[in-house]
Amino acid sequence: MSELISYQLEDGIATLTLANGKVNAISPDVIAAFNAALDRAEQDRAVVIITGQPGILSGGYDLKVMTSGPQNAVALVAAGSTLARRMLAHPYPVIVACPGHAVAKGAFILLSADYRIGVEGPFNIGLNEVQIGMTMHHVGIELARDRLRKSAFHRSVINGEMFDPQGALDAGFLDKVVPAEQLQDAARAAALQLKKINMTAHRNTKLKVRKALLETLDAAIELDQQHLV
């Protein structure tokens, strides 16, 4: 599929593996590869598993792009937000098998999926934007507001608190935590279970459940493109 996103189809399950350097930075090219992979998965009518390299899903947006000028930063955030919205409305189930750290946009990938499995270990999961001097964008706020537990929302978004995998499970970033050696099997088992549901009912119900969120994200994407503050 791409050297940035590999694509493997087996038994109606499409595994998308992110591989972009040590921290799997989310760049414009990675987002383009993500969209192309989701296009292919939709054509294949496949349940999707998104994963990364051992120890990391993603460390977030490519800082070289984010610091190269306001226009580039706004464009990258908008593309990433549009990808998140697409994942939330994807017509087939989307699973994230998180093999370790998931920071900033990496954590938002978790918040954009239908089912999230993490691994035990000394890993950080969360939204560190305010730690590194970035005001949280509107889409990020609304996505976190919808998907995180209320008790964790302010701690995560305003305080930039990072969570270990168990804490991330409690906060709402993850649905399950397994030993690292069991991640692939756990993700496949979840995908096989999700293959049994009626996909038309899944798609229609997903769009009903997330209707208000998707509308809110559409408005937030517009706001973020108007001003990066």
C-alpha positions in Angstrom: 0.0 0.0 0.0 2.7 2.5 1.1 6.0 2.4 3.0 4.3 4.6 5.6 1.1 2.5 6.0 1.4 -1.2 5.1 -1.9 -3.0 4.2 -2.5 -6.7 4.8 -5.8 -8.3 4.0 -6.6 -11.7 5.5 -10.0 -13.3 6.2 -11.9 -10.1 5.7 -9.6 -8.2 8.1 -7.5 -5.3 6.9 -4.4 -4.6 9.1 -3.0 -1.1 8.6 0.5 -0.8 10.1 2.0 2.7 10.6 5.7 2.9 10.1 7.2 6.4 10.0 10.4 6.6 11.9 10.9 6.0 15.7 7.8 7.9 16.8 5.5 7.2 13.8 5.0 10.9 13.3 1.7 11.9 11.6 2.7 13.9 8.5 0.7 15.0 5.4 2.1 11.9 3.6 1.0 9.6 6.4 -2.5 11.0 6.4 -2.7 10.6 2.6 -1.6 7.0 3.0 -4.1 6.5 5.8 -6.9 7.7 3.6 -5.8 5.5 0.7 -5.7 2.5 3.0 -9.2 3.2 4.4 -10.4 3.5 0.8 -9.0 0.1 0.0 -10.4 -1.4 3.2 -13.8 0.0 2.3 -13.6 -1.6 -1.2 -12.6 -4.9 0.5 -15.5 -4.6 2.9 -13.1 -5.4 5.7 -13.0 -4.9 9.4 -10.0 -2.6 10.0 -7.1 -3.0 12.5 -4.8 -0.1 12.9 -1.5 -0.7 14.6 2.1 0.6 14.8 5.6 -0.6 15.6 6.4 -2.5 18.9 6.3 0.0 21.7 4.5 2.8 19.9 1.4 3.7 18.0 2.3 7.3 17.3 3.9 10.2 19.1 1.7 12.7 17.3 1.9 15.2 14.5 5.2 15.7 12.7 6.8 18.6 14.6 8.9 19.6 11.6 5.7 20.4 9.7 4.0 21.9 12.8 6.9 24.3 13.3 7.4 25.2 9.6 4.8 27.9 9.6 1.2 28.6 10.7 -0.3 27.7 7.3 1.4 24.3 7.3 0.4 23.6 10.9 -3.3 24.5 10.3 -3.4 22.4 7.1 -1.9 19.4 8.9 -4.3 19.6 11.9 -7.2 20.1 9.5 -6.2 17.0 7.5 -5.8 15.0 10.8 -9.1 16.2 12.1 -10.8 15.2 8.8 -9.2 11.7 9.1 -10.5 11.4 12.7 -14.0 12.3 11.5 -13.7 9.7 8.7 -12.7 7.0 11.1 -15.6 7.8 13.4 -18.0 7.4 10.4 -16.2 4.5 8.7 -18.8 2.0 7.5 -17.0 -1.0 8.9 -15.6 -1.6 12.4 -12.3 0.1 13.2 -10.1 -1.5 15.9 -6.8 0.1 17.1 -4.2 -2.3 18.4 -2.0 0.1 20.4 1.5 -1.5 20.9 2.8 1.1 23.4 2.9 4.9 23.5 0.1 6.9 22.0 0.6 10.6 22.4 -1.2 13.7 21.1 -2.5 12.7 17.6 -1.6 9.1 18.5 -4.1 9.3 21.4 -6.7 10.9 19.1 -6.4 7.9 16.8 -7.5 5.9 19.8 -10.4 8.3 20.4 -11.5 7.9 16.8 -11.9 4.1 16.7 -14.7 1.7 17.6 -12.6 -0.6 19.8 -9.1 0.0 21.3 -6.7 -2.6 22.8 -3.5 -1.5 24.6 -0.6 -3.4 26.1 0.8 -3.6 29.6 4.1 -1.8 30.2 5.7 1.6 31.0 3.9 3.4 28.2 2.4 6.9 28.1 -1.1 7.5 26.5 -2.7 10.9 26.4 -2.8 14.5 25.2 0.3 16.4 25.9 -0.4 19.5 23.8 -0.4 22.0 26.7 2.8 20.4 28.0 4.6 21.4 24.8 3.0 24.9 24.5 0.2 24.1 22.1 -3.3 25.4 22.7 -5.7 22.4 22.2 -7.6 22.7 18.9 -11.4 22.7 18.8 -11.7 19.3 17.2 -9.4 17.8 19.9 -11.5 19.3 22.7 -14.8 18.0 21.2 -13.4 14.6 20.4 -12.0 14.2 23.9 -15.2 15.6 25.5 -17.2 12.9 23.7 -15.0 9.9 24.2 -13.3 10.4 27.6 -14.8 9.8 30.9 -15.9 13.1 32.5 -13.5 12.7 35.4 -10.6 12.4 33.0 -11.5 15.0 30.4 -10.3 18.1 32.2 -7.2 16.3 33.6 -6.3 15.2 30.1 -7.1 18.3 27.9 -6.4 21.2 30.3 -3.7 19.6 32.5 -2.0 17.5 29.9 -2.0 14.6 32.2 -0.5 11.4 30.7 -1.8 8.0 31.6 -0.2 4.5 31.9 -2.2 1.8 30.0 -4.4 1.0 33.0 -5.1 4.7 33.6 -5.8 5.1 29.9 -8.3 2.2 30.2 -10.0 4.0 33.1 -9.9 7.4 31.3 -11.6 6.1 28.1 -8.6 6.0 25.7 -8.6 2.2 25.8 -11.2 -0.6 26.1 -8.9 -3.4 27.0 -5.3 -4.0 28.1 -3.4 -7.2 27.4 0.2 -8.4 27.7 2.2 -7.2 24.7 2.7 -10.7 23.3 -1.1 -11.1 23.2 -1.9 -7.9 21.3 -2.0 -9.3 17.8 -4.1 -12.3 18.8 -6.5 -10.1 20.9 -7.0 -7.7 18.0 -7.7 -10.5 15.6 -10.1 -12.1 18.0 -12.0 -8.8 18.3 -12.0 -8.4 14.6 -13.4 -11.9 14.0 -16.1 -11.2 16.6 -17.0 -7.9 14.9 -17.2 -9.6 11.5 -20.2 -11.5 12.8 -22.4 -8.3 13.2 -24.6 -7.0 10.4 -22.5 -4.3 8.7 -25.5 -2.3 7.4 -26.9 -2.2 10.9 -23.4 -1.3 12.3 -23.0 1.6 9.8 -26.5 3.0 10.3 -26.3 2.7 14.0 -22.9 4.2 14.2 -24.0 7.3 12.2 -27.1 7.7 14.4 -25.1 7.4 17.6 -22.4 9.8 16.4 -24.6 12.2 14.5 -24.3 15.1 17.0 -20.5 14.5 17.4 -19.9 14.4 13.7 -21.8 17.7 13.2 -19.9 19.2 16.1 -16.6 18.1 14.5 -17.6 19.6 11.2 -18.1 23.0 12.8 -14.9 22.6 14.9 -12.8 21.8 11.7 -14.0 25.1 10.3 -13.1 27.0 13.5 -9.7 25.5 13.6 -9.0 26.5 10.0 -10.0 30.0 10.7 -7.5 30.5 13.5 -4.9 28.3 15.2 -5.2 29.7 18.8 
